[in-house]
Amino acid sequence: MSNVTLSIGGRDYTVACDSGEEAHVAALGRLIADKLSAMPGNVALGESRSLLFAALLLADEVNDLRQNPPAPRLAPPPPTPAAAIPEELSQGLEAIAERIENIATHLEHGPPSA
């Protein structure tokens, strides 16, 4: 077990967590602290009510994400296998590549001597 000190609303709280979870718990504490500091008029509410409202706002965000999960990120399609490329297209691409190589050679060495 480890301890993490969270600074929330101007106070420090020591929280126990499993070893290796310190960074995660600290990040969660920062989320709460950020939510609390973004609330207008939180100083006038008192500590426990401010923390309650911050927790409610965070719970509302979690609830929204559960009800409306973000669309999954689609992986790019796998490359088309060479066998799936039509022969005409393949031959045309080879001709273009050969032409490009000839141009590159011409630019590097000048025109061929006759």
Phi, psi and omega in degrees: 000148178231166175241143177233136176259122180254132176258109183227125177061033178082005178237154177257135178235131177263126184236136177275145177207168177291151176300137181091349181261004186302314182296321180294314180296320178297320178295320177296320177299321178295324177300316179295315180298318179295317180296319180295316182289338179276349181283128178289136175070025183289339180293323183287342184283332188095158187299308186292320179291323178297314178296322178299313181294322176298317178296320178296318179296318178294319178296324177296318177297317178297316179300316178300318180293326178291321181282328182229072182297147179296150179298139179294145176284128181275135176285149177298149181296149179295153180298147179289127178296149182302328181294337182275351179277127180302147183301318180300316180294319179299315179295320179296319178294321178296319179295319178295316180299319179295318179297317179297318178298320178296318179296316180298318178297316179299319180290326181283319189245355183089176182292150178295143179278142185270000000 
